[in-house]
């Protein structure tokens, strides 16, 4: 039976701790967030403020996008998942919060409720979004394809629906530039959605 020296045991433990520390420091992961148009300084006037409450959601997306890692569209039937380029939190929540913040600015209202909201909430319009694509391209740009519907918040009557297709090219494949392009694409989508809400309100709002 061999008895190990306490000094050897302590030394071995120190090596394990040091390896753990250096391993943690060498983690190459980078984390990103989408930014709203207000955060990006890209706010534009979108008409008179609307004194309404908008319910945003549900927002659906494919399972391959619902992950911590950034996704790149390599071809029509191929995507790549980056292990070390990640979203800083829930991608779905970040998208919903950024879209909601954009609509609040563009519609001039502070009353944007995210799904699910309380049944007692006085929601004027319920806006659902089905994301089909929202990823960077192999060239570093951003593509967004999403369907949307605007319904009466109380009765559920559908007032309008549409499909938005948006591309934001960039001249670099740097990840930060791609995420900025994704934010710009979401901003353009927000403007289309805000415009549709304003048209609905002009038609049926009274």
Z-matrix of the N, CA and C atoms (Angstrom, degrees):
N
C 1 1.469
C 2 1.530 1 109.24
N 3 1.299 2 116.82 1 125.97
C 4 1.460 3 121.27 2 -178.90
C 5 1.520 4 109.92 3 -94.75
N 6 1.293 5 116.36 4 139.07
C 7 1.459 6 122.41 5 176.60
C 8 1.519 7 107.39 6 -113.93
N 9 1.277 8 116.79 7 120.22
C 10 1.465 9 120.64 8 -177.47
C 11 1.516 10 110.25 9 -80.73
N 12 1.282 11 115.19 10 142.17
C 13 1.453 12 120.52 11 178.07
C 14 1.529 13 109.85 12 -67.18
N 15 1.358 14 117.11 13 139.07
C 16 1.476 15 119.90 14 177.19
C 17 1.524 16 112.45 15 -56.90
N 18 1.350 17 115.60 16 -32.31
C 19 1.470 18 118.49 17 -179.44
C 20 1.516 19 110.64 18 -65.90
N 21 1.351 20 115.60 19 -40.24
C 22 1.461 21 119.70 20 178.69
C 23 1.517 22 111.03 21 -64.10
N 24 1.340 23 116.92 22 -41.92
C 25 1.465 24 121.18 23 179.81
C 26 1.516 25 110.79 24 -62.49
N 27 1.343 26 116.80 25 -45.24
C 28 1.469 27 120.56 26 179.57
C 29 1.522 28 110.63 27 -62.92
N 30 1.321 29 116.30 28 -42.24
C 31 1.469 30 119.50 29 179.89
C 32 1.516 31 111.71 30 -63.20
N 33 1.338 32 116.43 31 -41.97
C 34 1.457 33 120.34 32 178.50
C 35 1.515 34 111.11 33 -63.34
N 36 1.333 35 116.91 34 -40.26
C 37 1.467 36 120.52 35 178.74
C 38 1.513 37 111.06 36 -64.31
N 39 1.320 38 116.60 37 -39.25
C 40 1.463 39 120.30 38 179.65
C 41 1.513 40 111.05 39 -63.02
N 42 1.341 41 116.55 40 -38.78
C 43 1.464 42 120.09 41 178.43
C 44 1.514 43 110.67 42 -62.51
N 45 1.352 44 117.53 43 -42.21
C 46 1.460 45 121.15 44 179.47
C 47 1.513 46 110.74 45 -62.71
N 48 1.344 47 117.11 46 -43.78
C 49 1.470 48 120.80 47 -179.88
C 50 1.520 49 110.64 48 -63.30
N 51 1.353 50 116.06 49 -44.89
C 52 1.461 51 119.28 50 -179.54
C 53 1.518 52 111.41 51 -63.66
N 54 1.332 53 116.99 52 -40.21
C 55 1.457 54 119.55 53 177.90
C 56 1.517 55 110.70 54 -61.73
N 57 1.333 56 116.31 55 -39.84
C 58 1.463 57 119.80 56 178.53
C 59 1.506 58 111.87 57 -63.87
N 60 1.343 59 115.71 58 -41.77
C 61 1.469 60 119.31 59 -179.15
C 62 1.518 61 111.46 60 -65.57
N 63 1.333 62 116.05 61 -47.92
C 64 1.458 63 118.89 62 -179.60
C 65 1.515 64 111.84 63 -67.01
N 66 1.351 65 115.93 64 -32.47
C 67 1.457 66 119.05 65 177.33
C 68 1.505 67 111.58 66 -65.24
N 69 1.348 68 116.98 67 -39.94
C 70 1.462 69 120.73 68 179.59
C 71 1.515 70 110.56 69 -66.59
N 72 1.363 71 115.95 70 -39.81
C 73 1.456 72 119.25 71 -178.32
C 74 1.528 73 112.09 72 -69.82
N 75 1.317 74 116.46 73 -26.91
C 76 1.458 75 119.09 74 -177.06
C 77 1.526 76 112.72 75 -88.85
N 78 1.329 77 117.63 76 4.70
C 79 1.457 78 120.95 77 178.20
C 80 1.532 79 109.16 78 -61.90
N 81 1.328 80 118.45 79 117.07
C 82 1.465 81 120.31 80 -174.14
C 83 1.527 82 114.46 81 -86.19
N 84 1.313 83 119.07 82 8.27
C 85 1.467 84 121.04 83 -175.69
C 86 1.524 85 111.57 84 -61.96
N 87 1.332 86 115.57 85 141.35
C 88 1.461 87 122.88 86 174.58
C 89 1.523 88 107.76 87 -123.95
N 90 1.327 89 115.97 88 146.38
C 91 1.456 90 120.37 89 -172.81
C 92 1.533 91 110.33 90 -123.21
N 93 1.348 92 115.15 91 142.33
C 94 1.457 93 121.35 92 -172.69
C 95 1.519 94 111.09 93 -134.76
N 96 1.339 95 115.64 94 157.25
C 97 1.463 96 122.10 95 175.13
C 98 1.524 97 108.81 96 -136.62
N 99 1.328 98 115.63 97 151.42
C 100 1.460 99 120.87 98 169.69
C 101 1.521 100 108.23 99 -76.50
N 102 1.324 101 116.62 100 150.65
C 103 1.455 102 120.72 101 177.54
C 104 1.524 103 109.62 102 -118.85
N 105 1.326 104 115.05 103 147.06
C 106 1.460 105 120.48 104 177.87
C 107 1.523 106 109.53 105 -79.04
N 108 1.329 107 116.23 106 168.45
C 109 1.469 108 119.45 107 -179.37
C 110 1.520 109 110.83 108 -66.27
N 111 1.327 110 117.35 109 -30.34
C 112 1.460 111 120.12 110 177.92
C 113 1.528 112 110.29 111 -68.37
N 114 1.332 113 116.26 112 -42.46
C 115 1.460 114 120.15 113 179.01
C 116 1.518 115 111.17 114 -65.26
N 117 1.318 116 116.37 115 -33.57
C 118 1.464 117 120.70 116 -178.85
C 119 1.526 118 112.35 117 -84.29
N 120 1.337 119 117.47 118 -3.84
C 121 1.455 120 121.07 119 -179.48
C 122 1.508 121 113.46 120 71.04
N 123 1.351 122 115.94 121 27.15
C 124 1.465 123 120.19 122 -176.43
C 125 1.525 124 111.71 123 -112.23
N 126 1.329 125 117.25 124 32.25
C 127 1.460 126 121.01 125 -178.29
C 128 1.522 127 109.74 126 -75.14
N 129 1.304 128 115.71 127 133.17
C 130 1.458 129 121.22 128 176.99
C 131 1.526 130 109.01 129 -128.03
N 132 1.329 131 116.29 130 147.06
C 133 1.455 132 120.05 131 177.52
C 134 1.524 133 110.01 132 -61.18
N 135 1.338 134 115.28 133 136.72
C 136 1.466 135 119.11 134 -176.65
C 137 1.524 136 111.34 135 -129.65
N 138 1.334 137 116.84 136 25.19
C 139 1.458 138 120.25 137 -179.65
C 140 1.509 139 112.31 138 109.17
N 141 1.338 140 115.02 139 -177.00
C 142 1.457 141 120.76 140 -179.68
C 143 1.522 142 110.76 141 -67.95
N 144 1.342 143 117.27 142 146.54
C 145 1.471 144 119.76 143 177.28
C 146 1.521 145 111.10 144 -59.93
N 147 1.316 146 116.21 145 140.85
C 148 1.462 147 121.86 146 178.44
C 149 1.522 148 109.45 147 -104.61
N 150 1.322 149 116.13 148 125.53
C 151 1.460 150 120.83 149 179.14
C 152 1.530 151 108.98 150 -88.62
N 153 1.330 152 115.84 151 70.65
C 154 1.455 153 121.33 152 -176.79
C 155 1.525 154 109.52 153 -138.11
N 156 1.324 155 115.09 154 162.37
C 157 1.455 156 121.63 155 173.33
C 158 1.524 157 108.60 156 -108.04
N 159 1.315 158 116.06 157 126.70
C 160 1.456 159 121.96 158 -179.81
C 161 1.525 160 108.70 159 -111.52
N 162 1.329 161 115.49 160 130.74
C 163 1.457 162 120.82 161 174.00
C 164 1.514 163 109.35 162 -97.00
N 165 1.316 164 117.36 163 121.49
C 166 1.458 165 122.11 164 -177.10
C 167 1.526 166 109.50 165 -104.20
N 168 1.323 167 115.90 166 114.91
C 169 1.458 168 120.11 167 177.07
C 170 1.515 169 111.82 168 128.93
N 171 1.325 170 115.22 169 169.58
C 172 1.467 171 124.40 170 1.94
C 173 1.522 172 112.76 171 -71.96
N 174 1.331 173 114.53 172 155.54
C 175 1.463 174 121.83 173 174.04
C 176 1.522 175 107.26 174 -112.16
N 177 1.316 176 115.91 175 119.65
C 178 1.464 177 120.16 176 -179.64
C 179 1.520 178 110.22 177 -110.01
N 180 1.333 179 115.80 178 155.91
C 181 1.458 180 121.02 179 176.83
C 182 1.517 181 109.31 180 -153.95
N 183 1.334 182 118.01 181 159.76
C 184 1.467 183 120.56 182 178.93
C 185 1.524 184 111.38 183 -63.56
N 186 1.333 185 115.73 184 152.86
C 187 1.460 186 120.56 185 -179.53
C 188 1.522 187 112.18 186 -60.40
N 189 1.341 188 117.90 187 -32.34
C 190 1.464 189 118.91 188 -176.39
C 191 1.529 190 112.16 189 -68.55
N 192 1.337 191 117.15 190 -19.36
C 193 1.459 192 120.51 191 175.73
C 194 1.521 193 112.05 192 -90.24
N 195 1.313 194 116.44 193 -22.56
C 196 1.460 195 121.41 194 -176.47
C 197 1.525 196 110.06 195 -83.36
N 198 1.311 197 115.49 196 72.38
C 199 1.457 198 121.48 197 -176.38
C 200 1.532 199 109.25 198 -152.59
N 201 1.320 200 118.45 199 163.20
C 202 1.468 201 120.37 200 179.80
C 203 1.525 202 113.58 201 -69.76
N 204 1.335 203 117.17 202 -27.70
C 205 1.464 204 120.73 203 -174.28
C 206 1.527 205 112.02 204 -84.30
N 207 1.332 206 115.75 205 150.58
C 208 1.458 207 120.64 206 172.52
C 209 1.518 208 109.81 207 -71.74
N 210 1.318 209 115.60 208 145.36
C 211 1.462 210 122.23 209 -177.76
C 212 1.525 211 109.09 210 -116.15
N 213 1.323 212 115.85 211 137.09
C 214 1.460 213 121.89 212 178.16
C 215 1.524 214 109.40 213 -119.50
N 216 1.324 215 115.94 214 130.23
C 217 1.460 216 121.02 215 176.54
C 218 1.521 217 108.62 216 -81.89
N 219 1.336 218 116.41 217 111.39
C 220 1.453 219 121.48 218 -178.21
C 221 1.528 220 112.03 219 -90.32
N 222 1.313 221 116.77 220 -26.17
C 223 1.455 222 122.34 221 -179.66
C 224 1.514 223 108.33 222 -167.12
N 225 1.304 224 116.48 223 179.14
C 226 1.462 225 120.02 224 -176.55
C 227 1.523 226 111.75 225 -57.93
N 228 1.322 227 117.01 226 -35.46
C 229 1.463 228 120.61 227 -177.33
C 230 1.525 229 113.11 228 -120.06
N 231 1.324 230 116.76 229 21.84
C 232 1.467 231 119.58 230 -177.33
C 233 1.527 232 110.62 231 -139.23
N 234 1.330 233 116.11 232 132.74
C 235 1.456 234 121.64 233 173.17
C 236 1.528 235 108.32 234 -128.01
N 237 1.329 236 115.52 235 155.13
C 238 1.460 237 121.92 236 176.87
C 239 1.519 238 108.32 237 -120.23
N 240 1.317 239 116.40 238 138.82
C 241 1.460 240 122.79 239 -179.51
C 242 1.524 241 108.16 240 -110.73
N 243 1.329 242 116.66 241 123.28
C 244 1.460 243 121.23 242 -178.43
C 245 1.521 244 110.00 243 -88.62
N 246 1.311 245 117.20 244 122.32
C 247 1.463 246 121.01 245 -177.52
C 248 1.520 247 112.14 246 -71.96
N 249 1.327 248 117.58 247 -29.99
C 250 1.461 249 120.55 248 -172.60
C 251 1.523 250 114.42 249 -107.20
N 252 1.324 251 117.49 250 -4.63
C 253 1.469 252 121.08 251 175.43
C 254 1.521 253 106.83 252 -108.46
N 255 1.323 254 116.19 253 110.23
C 256 1.458 255 120.85 254 -167.09
C 257 1.525 256 111.85 255 -130.27
N 258 1.331 257 114.25 256 158.35
C 259 1.460 258 120.48 257 172.52
C 260 1.532 259 108.94 258 -81.23
N 261 1.306 260 115.91 259 140.91
C 262 1.468 261 121.19 260 -179.31
C 263 1.523 262 108.94 261 -84.72
N 264 1.314 263 116.09 262 73.37
C 265 1.464 264 121.41 263 -177.08
C 266 1.514 265 110.15 264 118.08
N 267 1.323 266 115.03 265 -164.06
C 268 1.459 267 121.11 266 -178.56
C 269 1.531 268 110.33 267 -72.27
N 270 1.326 269 116.32 268 123.43
C 271 1.462 270 120.59 269 178.28
C 272 1.518 271 110.58 270 -64.09
N 273 1.354 272 117.51 271 -42.23
C 274 1.457 273 120.74 272 179.70
C 275 1.532 274 111.47 273 -60.46
N 276 1.340 275 116.33 274 -42.63
C 277 1.464 276 119.91 275 -179.40
C 278 1.517 277 110.90 276 -68.40
N 279 1.336 278 117.00 277 -41.46
C 280 1.455 279 120.84 278 178.31
C 281 1.522 280 111.08 279 -60.69
N 282 1.334 281 116.55 280 -42.69
C 283 1.463 282 120.89 281 178.83
C 284 1.528 283 110.71 282 -63.82
N 285 1.338 284 116.71 283 -46.74
C 286 1.463 285 120.48 284 -178.65
C 287 1.533 286 111.32 285 -63.17
N 288 1.334 287 116.41 286 -42.55
C 289 1.467 288 119.71 287 -179.27
C 290 1.525 289 111.21 288 -66.52
N 291 1.332 290 117.09 289 -40.93
C 292 1.467 291 120.24 290 179.59
C 293 1.524 292 111.04 291 -67.48
N 294 1.330 293 116.89 292 -42.56
C 295 1.461 294 120.58 293 177.98
C 296 1.516 295 110.73 294 -63.93
N 297 1.326 296 116.98 295 -42.61
C 298 1.457 297 120.40 296 178.17
C 299 1.516 298 112.22 297 -63.17
N 300 1.334 299 116.77 298 -42.07
C 301 1.465 300 120.33 299 178.05
C 302 1.524 301 110.87 300 -63.79
N 303 1.325 302 116.84 301 -39.69
C 304 1.467 303 120.41 302 177.58
C 305 1.523 304 111.71 303 -62.04
N 306 1.327 305 116.58 304 -46.74
C 307 1.466 306 120.35 305 -179.17
C 308 1.523 307 111.26 306 -64.58
N 309 1.317 308 117.25 307 -36.58
C 310 1.464 309 120.12 308 178.80
C 311 1.525 310 110.71 309 -60.45
N 312 1.327 311 116.24 310 -42.88
C 313 1.465 312 120.63 311 179.25
C 314 1.524 313 110.93 312 -69.45
N 315 1.320 314 116.73 313 -46.89
C 316 1.470 315 121.05 314 -174.42
C 317 1.523 316 112.84 315 -69.80
N 318 1.336 317 116.98 316 -30.79
C 319 1.469 318 120.78 317 179.67
C 320 1.527 319 112.39 318 -93.66
N 321 1.318 320 116.47 319 -12.80
C 322 1.461 321 119.39 320 -179.15
C 323 1.514 322 112.61 321 70.19
N 324 1.334 323 117.50 322 39.26
C 325 1.459 324 121.39 323 178.08
C 326 1.519 325 109.63 324 -134.88
N 327 1.330 326 115.34 325 148.19
C 328 1.464 327 120.47 326 175.55
C 329 1.523 328 110.83 327 -96.12
N 330 1.319 329 116.62 328 -2.87
C 331 1.459 330 121.04 329 -173.49
C 332 1.526 331 111.29 330 -100.34
N 333 1.326 332 115.40 331 73.74
C 334 1.457 333 122.16 332 172.58
C 335 1.532 334 107.07 333 -111.27
N 336 1.309 335 117.12 334 113.09
C 337 1.455 336 121.56 335 -179.56
C 338 1.514 337 109.49 336 -103.28
N 339 1.319 338 116.85 337 134.84
C 340 1.469 339 120.20 338 178.17
C 341 1.523 340 109.91 339 -95.07
N 342 1.311 341 114.60 340 145.46
C 343 1.459 342 122.82 341 -177.54
C 344 1.530 343 110.06 342 -67.90
N 345 1.344 344 118.29 343 139.81
C 346 1.478 345 126.91 344 -3.31
C 347 1.529 346 110.88 345 -87.24
N 348 1.303 347 117.11 346 141.40
C 349 1.455 348 121.66 347 176.30
C 350 1.526 349 108.98 348 -106.43
N 351 1.328 350 115.39 349 164.66
C 352 1.456 351 120.04 350 -179.41
C 353 1.536 352 110.51 351 -64.98
N 354 1.324 353 115.81 352 145.11
C 355 1.462 354 120.85 353 179.88
C 356 1.519 355 111.28 354 -62.20
N 357 1.331 356 116.70 355 -24.83
C 358 1.467 357 120.44 356 -178.85
C 359 1.529 358 112.72 357 -82.36
N 360 1.329 359 116.76 358 -7.17
C 361 1.467 360 119.52 359 -179.95
C 362 1.523 361 110.15 360 -67.35
N 363 1.319 362 115.51 361 136.79
C 364 1.462 363 121.01 362 -178.62
C 365 1.531 364 109.78 363 -87.87
N 366 1.337 365 115.15 364 75.70
C 367 1.458 366 120.93 365 -177.62
C 368 1.523 367 109.96 366 -85.20
N 369 1.326 368 116.27 367 122.74
C 370 1.459 369 121.03 368 179.56
C 371 1.520 370 110.74 369 -75.67
N 372 1.340 371 116.52 370 -49.80
C 373 1.461 372 120.99 371 -179.97
C 374 1.527 373 109.15 372 -131.06
N 375 1.327 374 115.56 373 136.61
C 376 1.460 375 121.97 374 174.43
C 377 1.520 376 108.20 375 -105.32
N 378 1.309 377 116.69 376 124.43
C 379 1.461 378 122.12 377 -175.21
C 380 1.528 379 109.00 378 -116.04
N 381 1.315 380 117.10 379 113.52
C 382 1.468 381 121.30 380 177.53
C 383 1.520 382 109.03 381 -104.18
N 384 1.321 383 115.41 382 148.87
C 385 1.462 384 121.80 383 -176.32
C 386 1.525 385 109.17 384 -133.46
N 387 1.325 386 116.37 385 132.18
C 388 1.453 387 121.65 386 173.94
C 389 1.518 388 109.74 387 -115.66
N 390 1.320 389 116.57 388 103.12
C 391 1.464 390 121.00 389 -179.53
C 392 1.522 391 109.36 390 -77.81
N 393 1.308 392 116.74 391 126.09
C 394 1.465 393 122.36 392 176.57
C 395 1.523 394 110.17 393 -98.37
N 396 1.336 395 115.49 394 -45.81
C 397 1.463 396 121.84 395 175.48
C 398 1.524 397 109.09 396 -137.62
N 399 1.315 398 115.95 397 138.71
C 400 1.461 399 121.24 398 170.94
C 401 1.523 400 106.36 399 -159.72
N 402 1.335 401 114.95 400 82.92
C 403 1.456 402 120.26 401 -173.54
C 404 1.522 403 109.86 402 -150.50
N 405 1.310 404 114.64 403 164.22
C 406 1.462 405 118.26 404 176.09
C 407 1.522 406 109.60 405 -80.79
N 408 1.322 407 115.07 406 158.55
C 409 1.460 408 121.09 407 179.60
C 410 1.523 409 109.32 408 -96.50
N 411 1.323 410 115.54 409 167.63
C 412 1.464 411 120.06 410 178.29
C 413 1.524 412 111.26 411 -62.55
N 414 1.327 413 117.72 412 -23.30
C 415 1.468 414 121.91 413 178.73
C 416 1.523 415 112.48 414 -86.84
N 417 1.339 416 117.43 415 -3.34
C 418 1.457 417 121.07 416 177.29
C 419 1.511 418 114.74 417 102.17
N 420 1.334 419 117.96 418 -7.44
C 421 1.459 420 121.13 419 -179.63
C 422 1.518 421 111.96 420 -81.22
N 423 1.318 422 116.32 421 -162.46
C 424 1.459 423 121.65 422 -177.54
C 425 1.518 424 110.03 423 -137.33
N 426 1.324 425 115.98 424 139.77
C 427 1.465 426 122.83 425 175.79
C 428 1.526 427 109.17 426 -123.15
N 429 1.324 428 115.61 427 135.96
C 430 1.462 429 121.54 428 176.27
C 431 1.523 430 108.50 429 -132.15
N 432 1.323 431 115.97 430 128.54
C 433 1.457 432 122.75 431 174.73
C 434 1.518 433 106.73 432 -133.96
N 435 1.322 434 116.35 433 119.72
C 436 1.465 435 119.44 434 -175.94
C 437 1.525 436 110.29 435 -150.12
N 438 1.318 437 115.47 436 143.02
C 439 1.456 438 121.85 437 171.19
C 440 1.515 439 109.43 438 -100.07
N 441 1.326 440 116.62 439 154.24
C 442 1.464 441 120.21 440 -178.25
C 443 1.529 442 110.56 441 -147.65
N 444 1.318 443 114.57 442 155.95
C 445 1.464 444 122.14 443 175.96
C 446 1.520 445 109.90 444 -138.04
N 447 1.313 446 114.97 445 144.07
C 448 1.465 447 121.33 446 175.00
C 449 1.520 448 107.68 447 -118.07
N 450 1.327 449 116.07 448 121.81
C 451 1.467 450 121.35 449 -177.30
C 452 1.523 451 111.09 450 -125.07
N 453 1.325 452 114.62 451 159.89
C 454 1.455 453 119.95 452 172.52
C 455 1.526 454 108.64 453 -64.46
N 456 1.329 455 116.44 454 131.22
C 457 1.452 456 120.07 455 -175.82
C 458 1.505 457 114.41 456 -66.79
N 459 1.335 458 117.33 457 -22.00
C 460 1.465 459 121.02 458 -178.49
C 461 1.521 460 112.20 459 -98.63
N 462 1.332 461 116.94 460 -52.29
C 463 1.465 462 120.89 461 -173.95
C 464 1.527 463 113.54 462 -88.63
N 465 1.334 464 116.74 463 -22.04
C 466 1.455 465 120.13 464 -176.30
C 467 1.523 466 113.57 465 83.57
N 468 1.336 467 117.00 466 3.07
C 469 1.468 468 119.73 467 178.74
C 470 1.522 469 110.20 468 -60.87
N 471 1.318 470 116.51 469 132.69
C 472 1.454 471 120.23 470 -179.56
C 473 1.522 472 110.36 471 -81.63
N 474 1.332 473 115.27 472 126.76
C 475 1.449 474 121.61 473 179.26
C 476 1.524 475 112.83 474 -98.37
N 477 1.319 476 116.26 475 -34.36
C 478 1.468 477 119.23 476 -176.38
C 479 1.533 478 108.64 477 -162.35
N 480 1.310 479 115.35 478 158.45
C 481 1.462 480 121.54 479 174.35
C 482 1.509 481 108.42 480 -155.87
N 483 1.325 482 116.17 481 160.70
C 484 1.458 483 119.22 482 -179.43
C 485 1.518 484 111.58 483 -171.50
N 486 1.312 485 114.55 484 178.60
C 487 1.460 486 122.29 485 177.71
C 488 1.523 487 107.65 486 -129.27
N 489 1.310 488 116.14 487 132.09
C 490 1.465 489 121.48 488 179.56
C 491 1.521 490 109.42 489 -112.67
N 492 1.328 491 115.78 490 130.94
C 493 1.467 492 122.21 491 176.28
C 494 1.523 493 107.73 492 -123.41
N 495 1.312 494 116.42 493 118.53
C 496 1.466 495 120.64 494 -173.25
C 497 1.524 496 109.32 495 -134.88
N 498 1.341 497 116.08 496 134.73
C 499 1.456 498 122.39 497 174.54
C 500 1.521 499 109.30 498 -126.10
N 501 1.327 500 115.20 499 138.21
C 502 1.464 501 121.84 500 177.26
C 503 1.524 502 108.50 501 -125.94
N 504 1.334 503 118.36 502 98.49
C 505 1.466 504 119.79 503 179.26
C 506 1.527 505 111.13 504 -77.10
N 507 1.315 506 115.88 505 154.21
C 508 1.464 507 122.40 506 171.99
C 509 1.526 508 107.67 507 -136.06
N 510 1.326 509 116.16 508 165.97
C 511 1.466 510 120.30 509 -177.52
C 512 1.520 511 112.13 510 -104.40
N 513 1.338 512 116.09 511 23.23
C 514 1.454 513 120.85 512 178.90
C 515 1.519 514 108.88 513 -150.41
N 516 1.322 515 115.98 514 156.94
C 517 1.462 516 119.63 515 176.61
C 518 1.529 517 111.62 516 -101.58
N 519 1.329 518 117.83 517 12.16
C 520 1.466 519 121.06 518 178.13
C 521 1.529 520 109.75 519 -61.19
N 522 1.311 521 115.95 520 136.73
C 523 1.466 522 119.78 521 -175.16
C 524 1.521 523 111.74 522 -62.43
N 525 1.324 524 118.10 523 -41.92
C 526 1.469 525 120.53 524 -179.72
C 527 1.523 526 110.87 525 -58.74
N 528 1.331 527 116.92 526 -38.91
C 529 1.463 528 120.48 527 178.40
C 530 1.524 529 110.59 528 -68.04
N 531 1.332 530 117.14 529 -35.62
C 532 1.466 531 120.77 530 178.06
C 533 1.525 532 110.83 531 -66.00
N 534 1.333 533 117.15 532 -42.50
C 535 1.462 534 120.37 533 178.98
C 536 1.528 535 110.32 534 -65.83
N 537 1.333 536 117.16 535 -38.27
C 538 1.469 537 120.28 536 175.15
C 539 1.525 538 110.61 537 -62.27
N 540 1.340 539 116.87 538 -37.89
C 541 1.469 540 120.79 539 177.49
C 542 1.522 541 110.65 540 -66.46
N 543 1.330 542 117.23 541 -38.94
C 544 1.461 543 120.42 542 175.88
C 545 1.529 544 110.34 543 -61.65
N 546 1.322 545 117.22 544 -41.31
C 547 1.468 546 120.60 545 178.26
C 548 1.520 547 111.31 546 -63.92
N 549 1.329 548 116.78 547 -40.15
C 550 1.466 549 119.99 548 177.85
C 551 1.526 550 111.11 549 -65.80
N 552 1.331 551 116.07 550 -40.25
C 553 1.465 552 119.76 551 177.56
C 554 1.520 553 110.48 552 -61.59
N 555 1.325 554 116.85 553 -41.89
C 556 1.463 555 120.42 554 177.50
C 557 1.522 556 110.43 555 -65.23
N 558 1.330 557 117.41 556 -35.21
C 559 1.455 558 120.68 557 176.50
C 560 1.524 559 111.82 558 -64.22
N 561 1.322 560 117.29 559 -42.16
C 562 1.469 561 120.48 560 177.57
C 563 1.531 562 110.69 561 -65.22
N 564 1.323 563 116.09 562 -41.03
C 565 1.466 564 119.79 563 176.51
C 566 1.523 565 110.35 564 -61.74
N 567 1.323 566 117.35 565 -40.88
C 568 1.464 567 121.94 566 178.65
C 569 1.525 568 111.04 567 -60.33
N 570 1.324 569 116.74 568 -39.88
C 571 1.464 570 120.45 569 179.43
C 572 1.532 571 110.77 570 -66.73
N 573 1.332 572 116.68 571 -40.38
C 574 1.469 573 119.22 572 176.59
C 575 1.523 574 110.28 573 -62.47
N 576 1.320 575 116.57 574 -43.39
C 577 1.457 576 120.95 575 -178.44
C 578 1.526 577 110.65 576 -67.82
N 579 1.319 578 116.95 577 -42.08
C 580 1.467 579 119.95 578 178.48
C 581 1.526 580 110.56 579 -63.59
N 582 1.333 581 117.06 580 -39.43
C 583 1.461 582 119.85 581 177.27
C 584 1.511 583 111.98 582 -62.42
N 585 1.331 584 117.20 583 -40.20
C 586 1.470 585 120.84 584 178.68
C 587 1.521 586 110.86 585 -66.65
N 588 1.329 587 117.43 586 -38.92
C 589 1.465 588 120.64 587 178.14
C 590 1.522 589 110.11 588 -64.38
N 591 1.317 590 117.17 589 -41.24
C 592 1.468 591 120.31 590 179.03
C 593 1.534 592 110.83 591 -64.23
N 594 1.315 593 116.80 592 -39.62
C 595 1.471 594 119.55 593 178.42
C 596 1.524 595 110.47 594 -64.53
N 597 1.322 596 116.97 595 -42.59
C 598 1.459 597 120.37 596 177.55
C 599 1.521 598 110.53 597 -61.55
N 600 1.333 599 115.57 598 -44.33
C 601 1.471 600 119.17 599 -177.94
C 602 1.522 601 111.81 600 -65.09
N 603 1.325 602 116.89 601 -35.68
C 604 1.455 603 120.18 602 177.31
C 605 1.522 604 111.51 603 -66.40
N 606 1.332 605 115.73 604 -28.05
C 607 1.469 606 120.17 605 -177.65
C 608 1.515 607 112.96 606 -87.65
N 609 1.324 608 117.59 607 -40.36
C 610 1.460 609 120.03 608 -172.12
C 611 1.521 610 113.47 609 -126.92
N 612 1.321 611 117.10 610 3.66
C 613 1.456 612 119.87 611 -171.22
C 614 1.516 613 115.92 612 -67.98
N 615 1.288 614 118.48 613 -25.16
C 616 1.475 615 119.86 614 -176.00
C 617 1.523 616 111.92 615 -82.57
